Amino acid sequence: MIDQSAAWRELEAHGETMGRCHLRELFAEAPRRGERFTRRAAGLTLDLSKQRWTEETLSRLLALAERAGVPEAIRALLAGERVNVSENRPALHTALRLPVDASLEVDGEDLVPAVQATLSRMDAMVSRFHAGQWRGATGRPIRDVVNLGVGGSDLGPLMVTHALADYRLADVHRVDVHFASTMDGSQLVDYLSRFNPETTLFVLSSKSFTTIDTLSNARTARDWLMARLERQEGVDGDLVMRQHFIGVSASPEKMAEWGIAPANQLEFWEWVGGRYSLWGAIGLPIALVVGMTNFRALLAGAHAMDEHFATAPLADNLPVLLALAGIWNVNFLDIRAHSILPYDGRLEYFAAYLEQLEMESNGKSATHGGRQVNYSTCPVLWGQLGPNAQHAFYQLLHQGTQPVVCDFIAPLRRYDDVADEATREHLKSQHRLTLANCFAQSRLLMLGDEAIDEEGPRPGHKRYRGNQPSTTLLLDRLTPGTLGALIALYEHKVFVQATIWNTNPFDQWGVELGKQIAGETERILASHAGHEAMDASTRALVEAVWRAEADGDE
């Protein structure tokens, strides 16, 4: 167990000492601290100087990473070894972004040709949409594409399409992309009330093609299309399915069984976890918005971070350093809350994306050997756009009782390409204001009252304790390439932390159990029988639904 290692015990003792230090003292002692704890790679700058640690701390953490086998684990991940132990398969999302001339053999098969073949099929599909040649059953060009997915099949494409809105193609047939994930149908019903069925297509994105959330929406969409289009002369169900549905899954058989035409099927593989899948066919909505050239630039940016992860020494390795900061905060400073704070409106969904990536991956309490851990693993993640959050939960960050570590994320440059000079200068001024807020907030969280040049004592309700650690991540610009690198940075951070915690970041049995119990409960609700074996609370809730249904039928 890692908590019995000498490196772990030494860090525990060191943590007791550092827990009594204030960040303002650490900066006063080391004027070049910012430079010493800053690293760059793949268009990103990572500033860890506001973490509550010293060079001695980092040295001890690097020793822990060595002892935990992080270098060997990185090699195993990227080589396609079976690092997903509980499901006995590799985790090869990095293979999805390998360049076309690369080669990666796993179990005697080079994976790159199949990956590139899927990208080529995506390219052909996207070209048809952008040329106005993908037509609905009545012959009209498709204008609205609705992605039906949940979890990684929704959060990844949703986040990236929003983040890269500036890269939307302007000189093609316009296709608007929308997302529906909630099983209650509330998102879907809005689209069905507004869209024209003749020009609407649905993308069913589900790794297993059994996800009830997605299939319930898909059945509603299919019935909506059939009811409206089969009235048209010359239109039958087969034509509707062929022109209005695309499937993305690791199960071609289930796609075919549901009615997805073979030519409309895009495949990904069991060795790609759902929350790691935006790099392949699940990214079709991204490519529909920004085009395949920009989608491939996204892949190239992620691959650049993969290369850095594979080759950089641990002490200069951005994912490793980011992971070690998290280990230090959770396990040795007992900070179990983590807020993601982008200062760019295009990254509105980035916090939600990381919530799944980190908490589904590392929200584990059993080691690879099945033993229950006796140390903390993943912290609770949440976040919001920083400028909005300043008027909401920053009050807790600055004056609450809960210690929180924050990630501040922002691009250094924006609006350079705005044509009108006056508008460009106004927008760049707004960007500078945004950066000023970003930097000021992290500084105040660090220093507390010391950040304020004000004489005399301050009343208690105006005191700021400071000493809240944070990381600042700066992108040169927010481009497809730097966004790819940013996402890959956090993916690899998650893997390094799991390696040190000796847990598996690539399964999600807690999610699977919830699906199973939900299925059983739905059958009881539908059959009006079998609830006697339930606990008293759930039994009463089920009976309340039955009474409501009975009242509605009267």
Secondary structure as the mmCIF struct_conf table of DSSP 4:
data_model
#
loop_
_struct_conf.conf_type_id
_struct_conf.id
_struct_conf.beg_label_comp_id
_struct_conf.beg_label_asym_id
_struct_conf.beg_label_seq_id
_struct_conf.end_label_comp_id
_struct_conf.end_label_asym_id
_struct_conf.end_label_seq_id
HELX_RH_3T_P HELX_RH_3T_P1 ILE A 2 GLN A 4
BEND BEND1 SER A 5 SER A 5
HELX_RH_AL_P HELX_RH_AL_P1 ALA A 6 MET A 18
TURN_TY1_P TURN_TY1_P1 GLY A 19 ARG A 20
HELX_RH_AL_P HELX_RH_AL_P2 LEU A 23 GLU A 29
TURN_TY1_P TURN_TY1_P2 PRO A 31 ARG A 32
HELX_RH_AL_P HELX_RH_AL_P3 ARG A 33 ARG A 36
TURN_TY1_P TURN_TY1_P3 PHE A 37 PHE A 37
STRN STRN1 THR A 38 ALA A 41
TURN_TY1_P TURN_TY1_P4 ALA A 42 GLY A 43
STRN STRN2 LEU A 44 ASP A 47
TURN_TY1_P TURN_TY1_P5 SER A 49 LYS A 50
BEND BEND2 GLN A 51 ARG A 52
HELX_RH_AL_P HELX_RH_AL_P4 GLU A 55 ARG A 67
TURN_TY1_P TURN_TY1_P6 ALA A 68 GLY A 69
HELX_RH_AL_P HELX_RH_AL_P5 VAL A 70 ALA A 79
TURN_TY1_P TURN_TY1_P7 GLY A 80 GLY A 80
STRN STRN3 ASN A 84 ASN A 84
TURN_TY1_P TURN_TY1_P8 VAL A 85 ASN A 88
STRN STRN4 ARG A 89 ARG A 89
HELX_RH_3T_P HELX_RH_3T_P2 HIS A 93 ARG A 97
TURN_TY1_P TURN_TY1_P9 VAL A 100 ASP A 101
STRN STRN5 GLU A 105 VAL A 106
TURN_TY1_P TURN_TY1_P10 ASP A 107 GLY A 108
STRN STRN6 GLU A 109 ASP A 110
BEND BEND3 LEU A 111 LEU A 111
HELX_RH_AL_P HELX_RH_AL_P6 VAL A 112 HIS A 130
TURN_TY1_P TURN_TY1_P11 ALA A 131 GLY A 132
STRN STRN7 ARG A 135 ARG A 135
TURN_TY1_P TURN_TY1_P12 ALA A 137 THR A 138
BEND BEND4 GLY A 139 GLY A 139
HELX_LH_PP_P HELX_LH_PP_P1 ARG A 140 ARG A 140
STRN STRN8 PRO A 141 PRO A 141
HELX_LH_PP_P HELX_LH_PP_P2 ILE A 142 ILE A 142
STRN STRN9 ASP A 144 LEU A 148
TURN_TY1_P TURN_TY1_P13 GLY A 151 GLY A 151
HELX_RH_AL_P HELX_RH_AL_P7 GLY A 152 ALA A 163
TURN_TY1_P TURN_TY1_P14 LEU A 164 LEU A 164
HELX_RH_3T_P HELX_RH_3T_P3 ALA A 165 TYR A 167
BEND BEND5 ALA A 170 VAL A 172
STRN STRN10 ASP A 176 ALA A 180
TURN_TY1_P TURN_TY1_P15 MET A 183 ASP A 184
BEND BEND6 GLY A 185 GLY A 185
HELX_RH_AL_P HELX_RH_AL_P8 SER A 186 ARG A 194
BEND BEND7 PHE A 195 PHE A 195
HELX_RH_3T_P HELX_RH_3T_P4 PRO A 197 THR A 199
STRN STRN11 THR A 200 SER A 205
BEND BEND8 LYS A 207 PHE A 209
HELX_RH_AL_P HELX_RH_AL_P9 ILE A 212 LEU A 229
TURN_TY1_P TURN_TY1_P16 GLU A 230 ARG A 231
BEND BEND9 GLN A 232 GLN A 232
TURN_TY1_P TURN_TY1_P17 GLU A 233 GLY A 234
HELX_RH_AL_P HELX_RH_AL_P10 GLY A 237 HIS A 244
STRN STRN12 PHE A 245 SER A 249
BEND BEND10 ALA A 250 ALA A 250
HELX_RH_AL_P HELX_RH_AL_P11 PRO A 252 TRP A 258
TURN_TY1_P TURN_TY1_P18 GLY A 259 GLY A 259
HELX_RH_3T_P HELX_RH_3T_P5 PRO A 262 ASN A 264
STRN STRN13 GLN A 265 GLU A 267
TURN_TY1_P TURN_TY1_P19 GLU A 270 TRP A 271
BEND BEND11 VAL A 272 VAL A 272
HELX_RH_3T_P HELX_RH_3T_P6 GLY A 274 TYR A 276
TURN_TY1_P TURN_TY1_P20 LEU A 278 GLY A 280
HELX_RH_3T_P HELX_RH_3T_P7 ALA A 281 GLY A 283
HELX_RH_AL_P HELX_RH_AL_P12 LEU A 284 THR A 311
BEND BEND12 ALA A 312 ALA A 312
HELX_RH_3T_P HELX_RH_3T_P8 LEU A 314 ASP A 316
HELX_RH_AL_P HELX_RH_AL_P13 LEU A 318 ILE A 327
HELX_RH_PI_P HELX_RH_PI_P1 TRP A 328 PHE A 332
BEND BEND13 LEU A 333 LEU A 333
STRN STRN14 ALA A 337 PRO A 342
BEND BEND14 TYR A 343 ASP A 344
HELX_RH_3T_P HELX_RH_3T_P9 GLY A 345 LEU A 347
TURN_TY1_P TURN_TY1_P21 GLU A 348 TYR A 349
HELX_RH_AL_P HELX_RH_AL_P14 PHE A 350 ASN A 362
STRN STRN15 ALA A 366 ALA A 366
TURN_TY1_P TURN_TY1_P22 HIS A 368 GLY A 369
BEND BEND15 GLY A 370 GLY A 370
HELX_LH_PP_P HELX_LH_PP_P3 ARG A 371 ARG A 371
STRN STRN16 GLN A 372 GLN A 372
HELX_LH_PP_P HELX_LH_PP_P4 VAL A 373 VAL A 373
BEND BEND16 ASN A 374 TYR A 375
BEND BEND17 CYS A 378 CYS A 378
HELX_LH_PP_P HELX_LH_PP_P5 PRO A 379 PRO A 379
STRN STRN17 VAL A 380 GLY A 383
HELX_RH_AL_P HELX_RH_AL_P15 GLY A 386 ALA A 389
TURN_TY1_P TURN_TY1_P23 GLN A 390 PHE A 393
HELX_RH_AL_P HELX_RH_AL_P16 TYR A 394 GLN A 399
BEND BEND18 GLY A 400 GLN A 402
STRN STRN18 VAL A 405 PRO A 411
BEND BEND19 LEU A 412 LEU A 412
TURN_TY1_P TURN_TY1_P24 ASP A 416 ASP A 417
BEND BEND20 ALA A 419 ASP A 420
HELX_RH_AL_P HELX_RH_AL_P17 GLU A 421 LEU A 447
HELX_RH_3T_P HELX_RH_3T_P10 GLY A 448 ALA A 451
BEND BEND21 ILE A 452 ILE A 452
BEND BEND22 GLY A 456 GLY A 456
HELX_RH_3T_P HELX_RH_3T_P11 GLY A 460 LYS A 462
STRN STRN19 SER A 470 LEU A 475
BEND BEND23 ASP A 476 ARG A 477
HELX_RH_AL_P HELX_RH_AL_P18 PRO A 480 TRP A 501
TURN_TY1_P TURN_TY1_P25 ASN A 502 ASN A 502
TURN_TY1_P TURN_TY1_P26 PRO A 505 PHE A 506
HELX_RH_AL_P HELX_RH_AL_P19 TRP A 509 SER A 527
TURN_TY1_P TURN_TY1_P27 HIS A 528 HIS A 528
HELX_RH_3T_P HELX_RH_3T_P12 HIS A 531 ALA A 533
BEND BEND24 MET A 534 MET A 534
HELX_RH_AL_P HELX_RH_AL_P20 ALA A 536 ASP A 553
#
